[in-house]
Amino acid sequence: MDLFLFTGYIGGFCTTLAFFPQVLRTWKRRSARDLSWGLLFLLIIGVFLWIVYGVDKKDMAVTGANFVTECFLVSLAGMKWWFDYRCRG
């Protein structure tokens, strides 16, 4: 495996994994009030655009890492809506 490709996979793994503790914390606390909608919206759009770029370039490191990140971000947005608005009663 090419050293730069390996570096890309490790970088993607690290940045994607960085969202996991926030997902767990939000789930355990049943609250996402400390996350702004602006942050989530911009990240969801930005990561989606990275996925489009990765698909166009046929770059699995970019596409795969950003796909998983997008899943985490959409989960956080869903939990924010559910816990902070829907469950408030």
C-alpha positions in Angstrom: 0.0 0.0 0.0 1.2 3.5 -0.9 2.4 5.5 2.2 0.2 8.5 1.2 -2.8 6.3 0.8 -2.2 4.7 4.2 -1.8 8.2 5.6 -5.2 9.2 4.1 -6.9 6.1 5.7 -5.4 6.8 9.1 -6.3 10.5 8.9 -9.8 9.6 7.9 -10.1 7.1 10.6 -9.0 9.6 13.3 -11.2 12.4 12.2 -14.2 10.2 11.8 -13.6 8.5 15.2 -13.4 12.0 16.7 -17.2 12.3 16.5 -18.0 9.0 18.2 -17.5 10.3 21.8 -20.0 13.1 21.1 -22.5 10.7 19.7 -22.2 8.5 22.9 -22.3 11.5 25.2 -25.5 12.8 23.5 -27.1 9.4 23.7 -26.3 8.8 27.3 -27.3 12.3 28.5 -30.4 12.4 26.2 -29.5 16.0 25.4 -27.8 17.8 22.6 -28.4 21.4 23.8 -24.7 22.1 23.8 -24.6 21.5 20.0 -25.8 24.4 17.8 -27.9 23.8 14.7 -25.5 26.0 12.7 -22.6 23.7 13.5 -24.5 20.6 12.6 -25.9 22.1 9.5 -22.6 23.3 8.1 -20.8 20.1 9.0 -23.5 18.0 7.3 -23.3 20.1 4.2 -19.5 20.2 4.2 -19.1 16.5 4.7 -21.7 15.7 2.0 -19.6 17.8 -0.4 -16.5 15.9 0.6 -18.4 12.6 -0.2 -19.3 14.0 -3.6 -15.7 15.0 -4.2 -14.4 11.5 -3.1 -16.9 9.7 -5.4 -15.8 11.9 -8.3 -12.1 11.3 -7.7 -12.8 7.6 -6.9 -11.0 8.0 -3.6 -12.2 5.4 -1.1 -10.4 7.0 1.8 -12.2 10.3 1.4 -15.5 8.8 0.5 -15.6 6.1 3.2 -14.4 8.3 6.1 -16.8 11.1 5.2 -19.7 8.7 4.7 -19.2 7.4 8.3 -18.8 10.9 9.6 -22.0 11.9 7.8 -23.8 9.1 9.6 -22.6 10.3 12.9 -23.6 13.9 12.1 -27.0 13.0 10.9 -27.4 10.8 14.1 -26.4 13.8 16.2 -28.9 16.1 14.4 -31.7 13.5 14.9 -30.9 13.1 18.6 -30.8 16.9 19.0 -34.3 17.2 17.5 -35.6 14.2 19.4 -34.2 14.9 22.8 -34.3 18.7 22.9 -37.6 19.3 21.1 -39.7 16.2 20.8 -39.1 14.9 24.3 -39.5 18.2 25.9 -43.2 17.7 25.7 
